Amino acid sequence: MKSSEQFAIEWNRSKRAINDLCNKGKIPGAIKEGRKWLIPDDAVRPVDKRVSSGKYAKKKAANNKSLPIGISDYVRAQADYYYVDKTLLIKEFLDQKPLVSLFTRPRRFGKTLNMDMLRVFFEISEEDTSKYFENKAIWRCGEEYRRQQGQYPVVFLTFKDVKFDSWKATLDKIKDLLQEEFGRHQEIADSDRLAEYEKTYFAKIINGEASEVDLTVSLAKLSQMLTKHYGKAPIIIIDEYDTPIQEGYSKDFYDEIIGFMRNFFSEAFKDNKNLTYGFLTGILRIAQESIFSGLNNLTVNSVMDEKYDQFFGFTASEVRDMLEYYGALDKEAELKDWYDGYLFGSTEIYNPWSVINYISKGCIPQAYWVNTGKNEILEDVLKVATDDITERLYSLLQGERVIAQIDQNVVYRSLSEDPANIYSLLLVAGYLKTPKKELQADGSYLCEVSIPNREIAAVYKSEILSHLLQIGAITRTTANKIAESLYANDYKKLQKAIAEYMDKSISFYDAGAEGFYHGLVLGLIALMDNQYKIKSNRESGDGRYDISLFPREGRYPGIIMELKWKKDLSADELSGLADEALIQIDEKRYDAEMKEDGIQDILKFGIAFSGKKVSVKTK
């Protein structure tokens, strides 16, 4: 549950308006404790009259298909829901014919649905599954593609839900998935083409009696048995292969999962003569742990590559068609602002999960993608962020571009070895885009990176605040007090708000040097980035100011802050240090940059810290 103050910030409404909606019963699940309203974390912003009476609401009543929120079953998605036709992925693949393909894309960009589409297309079935493709783009490509349909045994595993706290639980889940997949191929259990020892192994998997060693060779064994039974080598599809690896990194069983996966994949894809094609999807290309060691037949298709760039996520034309279908073309600019901005290869891509949620929920812009679960990757990144990286993350929040080296072979463990790998991880995970890139001799890219859209900016703000402030209700309230005091030039209120936060949220031993306080103040004012461009440690006049807030609109004043820190100061000494900081702003002409931008109304704050004590002076 969250407070009404927190939802007021997230929904860009006043606290009074949120409380009024709660009083009127328009926010399901909201409860009142004392004088405060508490609202469920997954509450959806109520549709206002402007939206609910618009074209979308009228069109939706005309028996349009629903949008496939959370549907990864291809047969069901294309039959019962609005389906964006991605079947030309099949043509692209059959034209290229790579033996083993790895597709790396952010989560919820259609990987599982596309892999299930491949399964239905290629898999031998008693049912005539061609009917699921006869009205799709692939069927219009000619007989050479149509005759591939329904011709191969297929092994399909998705690891997207393998998220457990221990190696034992993870292995048990993998055992269950293999048991279920072997069960899908029950027809080979009594095949007269299989030897008795193969049938014994098959029964061991089916009965849940397999050891860890048995499981590591299971894909290779199953492919061998399917080849014997059908006289044709199978296609193996592994969806979200790196989900359990990410869990292993976060939950301290990384070595165990890496060791298992190395053998598991090597047996299936390396020198396996019982393989027609292999497909894998994931977020990362994990090469440095040698999971794909020696797999020289692996073709990697990442967010940086041109091939297959339009098949994961929605293109601009696909989004426009969808908006037209639902009578919401007037929302195109808003939807673009919130959910566009990704670049896969050279193609501009929209986040599909967010687009379908946005349209299905009355065209209300929210951070749908980032609310699908914990953002473990961003949490891991922030744990190892240096001061320089933290400052660059703030620059990104201001809409600026940052120069970064992007290594596509980045792995989770490499974060602790070199925090600069943060940008590579954020890119492949969907938190950055590359407006400009240059391939280097060593295979890495030198890139300009930036935040893709407003949705991702929202999660940066939330996660960075959580990281820097260990945020809770008190810190949200404090951040709002700081914003109010800056607007009002009320230095006493500002001093009280900072002191309140420091007293209730920070251990004395956390307070160390000026850099610590610099990050603290940046975090506390981060909520103001809709009104201000926040800059820090920039040259202006005759020196480098600490923090400056450049107004986005003329009605707001410019704000300059100079921070000072010393140990063990008395109250008078602390006050004098704040005066020194204030004098330095004028002596060093830190307001020169603002004046060049035509900003004349400028507030100046000298802020001094000593342990948990703070003194603020202004002019």
ZAMARGU-4260 file (C-alpha; in steps of 0.2 Angstrom, whole numbers, plus 5000, padded with zeros to 4 digits):
<rodrens>
0) 5000/5000/5000 | 5006/5018/4996 | 5000/5034/5003 | 4989/5047/4994 | 5004/5058/4994
5) 5014/5046/4984 | 5000/5043/4971 | 4998/5062/4970 | 5016/5063/4964 | 5015/5048/4952
10) 4998/5053/4944 | 5003/5072/4944 | 4988/5077/4954 | 4986/5086/4970 | 4985/5077/4986
15) 4967/5084/4989 | 4961/5078/4972 | 4968/5060/4976 | 4959/5060/4994 | 4943/5066/4985
20) 4943/5052/4973 | 4946/5040/4988 | 4931/5048/4998 | 4920/5045/4982 | 4925/5027/4981
25) 4933/5029/4964 | 4950/5020/4969 | 4946/5002/4972 | 4954/4995/4988 | 4959/5012/4995
30) 4957/5012/5014 | 4958/5025/5027 | 4969/5024/5042 | 4967/5038/5054 | 4967/5054/5044
35) 4977/5046/5029 | 4972/5036/5014 | 4982/5021/5009 | 4980/5015/4991 | 4985/4998/4984
40) 5002/4998/4974 | 4994/4992/4958 | 4979/5005/4958 | 4975/5012/4941 | 4972/5030/4939
45) 4953/5033/4937 | 4948/5038/4920 | 4943/5056/4919 | 4928/5062/4908 | 4939/5069/4894
50) 4946/5051/4891 | 4931/5040/4895 | 4920/5050/4883 | 4932/5050/4869 | 4934/5041/4853
55) 4942/5026/4861 | 4928/5022/4873 | 4915/5023/4858 | 4925/5012/4847 | 4929/4999/4860
60) 4910/4996/4862 | 4909/4991/4844 | 4915/4973/4847 | 4933/4976/4843 | 4945/4963/4849
65) 4953/4965/4866 | 4972/4968/4867 | 4983/4953/4872 | 4989/4959/4890 | 5000/4945/4896
70) 4995/4933/4882 | 5011/4923/4876 | 5001/4908/4868 | 5002/4912/4849 | 4986/4902/4844
75) 4976/4911/4857 | 4983/4928/4854 | 4980/4928/4835 | 4963/4920/4836 | 4955/4930/4851
80) 4965/4946/4852 | 4971/4960/4842 | 4987/4952/4835 | 5002/4962/4827 | 5008/4950/4814
85) 5026/4946/4817 | 5026/4930/4806 | 5039/4937/4794 | 5051/4933/4807 | 5049/4915/4800
90) 5054/4921/4782 | 5069/4931/4789 | 5075/4916/4798 | 5072/4903/4784 | 5081/4915/4772
95) 5096/4916/4783 | 5096/4898/4790 | 5108/4900/4805 | 5110/4884/4815 | 5108/4892/4832
100) 5101/4909/4835 | 5101/4920/4851 | 5089/4935/4852 | 5093/4947/4866 | 5079/4960/4870
105) 5072/4968/4885 | 5059/4959/4895 | 5041/4960/4889 | 5046/4964/4871 | 5037/4949/4864
110) 5051/4936/4865 | 5040/4922/4872 | 5025/4925/4860 | 5037/4925/4845 | 5045/4909/4851
115) 5028/4901/4853 | 5024/4907/4836 | 5040/4898/4829 | 5035/4882/4839 | 5017/4882/4831
120) 5024/4885/4814 | 5037/4872/4813 | 5030/4858/4825 | 5023/4841/4819 | 5005/4840/4825
125) 4990/4829/4823 | 4980/4845/4821 | 4982/4855/4804 | 4990/4870/4812 | 4992/4878/4795
130) 4976/4887/4798 | 4984/4898/4811 | 4995/4906/4797 | 4984/4906/4782 | 4979/4924/4784
135) 4996/4930/4790 | 5010/4938/4781 | 5021/4922/4780 | 5008/4913/4770 | 5009/4926/4756
140) 5027/4923/4754 | 5026/4907/4743 | 5026/4889/4743 | 5044/4887/4748 | 5040/4894/4765
145) 5023/4886/4767 | 5030/4868/4765 | 5041/4871/4780 | 5025/4872/4791 | 5022/4857/4803
150) 5037/4847/4798 | 5048/4846/4813 | 5048/4839/4831 | 5050/4854/4843 | 5057/4855/4860
155) 5051/4871/4869 | 5056/4877/4886 | 5053/4894/4894 | 5063/4899/4909 | 5054/4916/4912
160) 5046/4910/4928 | 5061/4902/4935 | 5064/4914/4949 | 5068/4907/4966 | 5079/4911/4981
165) 5090/4895/4981 | 5099/4884/4969 | 5089/4869/4975 | 5072/4877/4972 | 5078/4883/4955
170) 5084/4865/4950 | 5068/4858/4956 | 5058/4870/4944 | 5070/4866/4930 | 5066/4847/4933
175) 5048/4851/4933 | 5049/4860/4916 | 5059/4846/4908 | 5047/4833/4915 | 5032/4843/4907
180) 5041/4845/4891 | 5046/4826/4890 | 5027/4823/4894 | 5023/4833/4878 | 5032/4820/4868
185) 5024/4805/4876 | 5022/4797/4859 | 5041/4792/4859 | 5040/4782/4876 | 5034/4766/4867
190) 5043/4770/4851 | 5050/4754/4843 | 5064/4764/4836 | 5071/4768/4854 | 5083/4757/4864
195) 5077/4751/4881 | 5090/4761/4890 | 5083/4777/4881 | 5065/4772/4887 | 5072/4770/4904
200) 5080/4787/4904 | 5064/4794/4897 | 5054/4786/4911 | 5066/4793/4924 | 5063/4811/4918
205) 5044/4808/4917 | 5043/4801/4935 | 5054/4815/4942 | 5068/4803/4947 | 5082/4812/4937
210) 5098/4817/4945 | 5106/4834/4942 | 5118/4825/4930 | 5103/4817/4921 | 5096/4834/4919
215) 5111/4842/4911 | 5111/4830/4896 | 5092/4830/4895 | 5090/4841/4880 | 5103/4831/4870
220) 5095/4815/4875 | 5078/4821/4870 | 5084/4827/4853 | 5092/4811/4850 | 5076/4801/4854
225) 5065/4813/4844 | 5077/4811/4829 | 5076/4792/4830 | 5057/4792/4831 | 5053/4804/4818
230) 5068/4802/4806 | 5070/4820/4807 | 5081/4831/4820 | 5071/4843/4831 | 5071/4861/4833
235) 5075/4867/4851 | 5068/4883/4858 | 5074/4890/4874 | 5065/4906/4880 | 5072/4918/4893
240) 5087/4907/4896 | 5096/4920/4907 | 5081/4923/4920 | 5088/4909/4932 | 5105/4916/4929
245) 5100/4933/4935 | 5092/4926/4950 | 5108/4916/4954 | 5117/4932/4953 | 5105/4941/4965
250) 5102/4926/4977 | 5120/4920/4978 | 5120/4904/4969 | 5128/4911/4953 | 5142/4898/4952
255) 5129/4883/4953 | 5117/4890/4939 | 5132/4894/4928 | 5140/4877/4930 | 5123/4869/4926
260) 5118/4880/4911 | 5136/4877/4903 | 5133/4859/4902 | 5115/4860/4898 | 5117/4871/4883
265) 5134/4863/4877 | 5125/4846/4876 | 5111/4853/4866 | 5119/4865/4854 | 5137/4861/4852
270) 5141/4848/4839 | 5123/4840/4841 | 5120/4831/4825 | 5102/4829/4831 | 5098/4847/4829
275) 5089/4855/4814 | 5089/4873/4822 | 5091/4881/4839 | 5083/4897/4846 | 5086/4905/4862
280) 5080/4922/4869 | 5086/4932/4884 | 5091/4949/4890 | 5110/4947/4890 | 5122/4938/4879
285) 5132/4929/4892 | 5148/4924/4884 | 5162/4928/4897 | 5156/4913/4909 | 5158/4902/4893
290) 5140/4896/4894 | 5141/4895/4875 | 5160/4890/4875 | 5165/4883/4859 | 5148/4886/4851
295) 5155/4893/4835 | 5138/4890/4826 | 5129/4903/4837 | 5122/4919/4829 | 5118/4933/4841
300) 5105/4946/4837 | 5106/4960/4849 | 5098/4977/4851 | 5113/4984/4841 | 5110/4973/4826
305) 5100/4977/4810 | 5094/4959/4807 | 5077/4955/4815 | 5076/4973/4822 | 5057/4975/4818
310) 5051/4959/4825 | 5052/4962/4844 | 5042/4977/4850 | 5030/4988/4839 | 5035/4999/4825
315) 5028/5016/4822 | 5017/5010/4808 | 5010/4995/4819 | 5006/5007/4833 | 4997/5019/4821
320) 4987/5005/4814 | 4982/4999/4832 | 4977/5017/4837 | 4967/5019/4821 | 4958/5002/4825
325) 4953/5008/4842 | 4949/5026/4837 | 4963/5034/4847 | 4973/5042/4833 | 4972/5058/4843
330) 4983/5050/4856 | 4998/5046/4845 | 5009/5060/4851 | 5006/5056/4869 | 5009/5038/4867
335) 5025/5042/4857 | 5031/5053/4871 | 5029/5040/4884 | 5033/5023/4876 | 5043/5026/4860
340) 5061/5029/4859 | 5070/5012/4858 | 5082/5009/4844 | 5084/4991/4839 | 5097/4991/4825
345) 5091/5006/4815 | 5072/5004/4818 | 5063/5014/4830 | 5053/5003/4842 | 5039/5006/4854
350) 5037/4996/4871 | 5023/4983/4866 | 5018/4979/4884 | 5016/4998/4888 | 5007/5002/4872
355) 4993/4988/4874 | 4991/4993/4892 | 4989/5011/4888 | 4976/5008/4875 | 4967/4995/4884
360) 4965/5006/4900 | 4958/5021/4891 | 4974/5030/4885 | 4980/5035/4902 | 4999/5037/4902
365) 5007/5027/4916 | 5023/5018/4919 | 5016/5001/4914 | 5032/4991/4909 | 5041/4996/4925
370) 5027/4991/4936 | 5027/4973/4930 | 5039/4968/4944 | 5055/4973/4953 | 5068/4981/4943
375) 5082/4970/4949 | 5094/4975/4936 | 5093/4993/4940 | 5094/4989/4959 | 5110/4979/4955
380) 5117/4993/4945 | 5114/5006/4958 | 5123/4996/4972 | 5140/4998/4963 | 5137/5015/4955
385) 5152/5027/4958 | 5150/5046/4961 | 5154/5049/4943 | 5141/5037/4937 | 5127/5044/4949
390) 5130/5061/4942 | 5129/5054/4924 | 5112/5046/4929 | 5106/5063/4935 | 5112/5070/4918
395) 5102/5057/4909 | 5087/5061/4919 | 5088/5079/4913 | 5087/5073/4895 | 5105/5074/4891
400) 5116/5062/4882 | 5131/5053/4890 | 5146/5045/4881 | 5148/5027/4886 | 5158/5011/4880
405) 5145/4998/4876 | 5151/4980/4877 | 5138/4967/4872 | 5147/4953/4881 | 5144/4962/4898
410) 5139/4950/4912 | 5131/4953/4929 | 5147/4948/4938 | 5157/4961/4928 | 5148/4975/4937
415) 5158/4973/4953 | 5174/4972/4942 | 5171/4988/4932 | 5156/4999/4937 | 5157/5007/4919
420) 5149/4991/4913 | 5133/4999/4920 | 5128/5007/4904 | 5130/4991/4894 | 5118/4982/4906
425) 5106/4996/4906 | 5105/4997/4887 | 5102/4978/4884 | 5089/4978/4898 | 5079/4992/4890
430) 5084/5007/4901 | 5094/5016/4888 | 5095/5019/4869 | 5109/5023/4858 | 5105/5038/4847
435) 5123/5038/4840 | 5135/5023/4840 | 5152/5019/4832 | 5159/5001/4831 | 5177/5000/4838
440) 5191/4988/4833 | 5188/4977/4848 | 5170/4974/4844 | 5163/4986/4857 | 5153/5002/4853
445) 5157/5020/4858 | 5140/5027/4860 | 5129/5042/4865 | 5116/5035/4876 | 5100/5043/4883
450) 5084/5038/4892 | 5071/5032/4879 | 5055/5040/4885 | 5045/5047/4899 | 5041/5030/4906
455) 5059/5025/4909 | 5063/5042/4916 | 5049/5039/4929 | 5058/5023/4935 | 5075/5031/4935
460) 5068/5044/4946 | 5060/5032/4958 | 5074/5020/4959 | 5088/5033/4961 | 5078/5041/4975
465) 5076/5024/4983 | 5094/5021/4982 | 5101/5037/4988 | 5088/5041/5001 | 5082/5023/5006
470) 5065/5031/5002 | 5050/5029/5013 | 5035/5040/5017 | 5045/5052/5027 | 5058/5055/5013
475) 5044/5058/5000 | 5036/5071/5012 | 5053/5078/5016 | 5057/5080/4997 | 5040/5089/4995
480) 5044/5101/5009 | 5061/5105/5001 | 5053/5108/4984 | 5041/5120/4993 | 5054/5129/5003
485) 5065/5132/4987 | 5050/5139/4978 | 5046/5151/4993 | 5064/5155/4996 | 5061/5150/5014
490) 5078/5145/5020 | 5072/5140/5038 | 5060/5128/5031 | 5073/5121/5019 | 5085/5119/5034
495) 5072/5110/5044 | 5067/5098/5030 | 5085/5093/5027 | 5088/5091/5046 | 5072/5081/5048
500) 5077/5069/5034 | 5095/5067/5041 | 5089/5064/5058 | 5076/5051/5054 | 5084/5042/5039
505) 5103/5043/5040 | 5115/5035/5052 | 5129/5047/5059 | 5142/5035/5052 | 5134/5037/5034
510) 5139/5055/5035 | 5157/5057/5028 | 5163/5069/5016 | 5156/5083/5005 | 5152/5071/4991
515) 5140/5061/5002 | 5130/5077/5006 | 5131/5082/4988 | 5122/5066/4983 | 5110/5068/4997
520) 5104/5085/4991 | 5103/5080/4973 | 5092/5065/4978 | 5081/5076/4989 | 5078/5089/4975
525) 5076/5075/4961 | 5057/5076/4962 | 5058/5094/4955 | 5065/5089/4938 | 5048/5093/4930
530) 5050/5111/4934 | 5069/5112/4933 | 5084/5105/4924 | 5096/5100/4938 | 5115/5102/4935
535) 5129/5099/4946 | 5148/5101/4946 | 5148/5113/4931 | 5159/5127/4926 | 5151/5144/4927
540) 5159/5161/4930 | 5176/5159/4939 | 5173/5141/4946 | 5163/5126/4947 | 5146/5127/4957
545) 5139/5112/4967 | 5121/5112/4961 | 5111/5123/4950 | 5092/5122/4946 | 5088/5130/4929
550) 5069/5133/4927 | 5060/5125/4913 | 5047/5139/4913 | 5050/5158/4916 | 5038/5159/4931
555) 5051/5149/4942 | 5067/5157/4949 | 5084/5150/4945 | 5092/5142/4961 | 5111/5140/4965
560) 5117/5129/4979 | 5135/5129/4986 | 5138/5115/4999 | 5151/5115/5013 | 5156/5101/5025
565) 5168/5100/5040 | 5168/5089/5055 | 5163/5093/5073 | 5157/5111/5071 | 5148/5120/5084
570) 5132/5129/5079 | 5140/5146/5077 | 5154/5138/5067 | 5142/5129/5056 | 5132/5145/5053
575) 5149/5154/5048 | 5153/5140/5036 | 5136/5142/5027 | 5140/5161/5026 | 5156/5156/5017
580) 5147/5145/5005 | 5135/5159/5001 | 5149/5172/4998 | 5158/5160/4987 | 5143/5160/4975
585) 5145/5178/4972 | 5164/5179/4972 | 5165/5165/4959 | 5151/5172/4949 | 5142/5155/4949
590) 5126/5164/4942 | 5135/5169/4925 | 5128/5154/4916 | 5110/5158/4921 | 5112/5176/4917
595) 5118/5171/4900 | 5102/5161/4898 | 5092/5176/4902 | 5087/5171/4920 | 5087/5186/4931
600) 5077/5180/4946 | 5090/5169/4955 | 5090/5162/4973 | 5106/5158/4981 | 5108/5145/4995
605) 5124/5142/5005 | 5122/5125/5014 | 5134/5119/5027 | 5134/5101/5035 | 5143/5094/5050
610) 5138/5076/5055 | 5119/5077/5055 | 5118/5095/5058 | 5114/5107/5044 | 5114/5126/5042
615) 5106/5135/5027 | 5109/5154/5022 | 5101/5163/5007 | 5100/5179/4998
</rodrens>
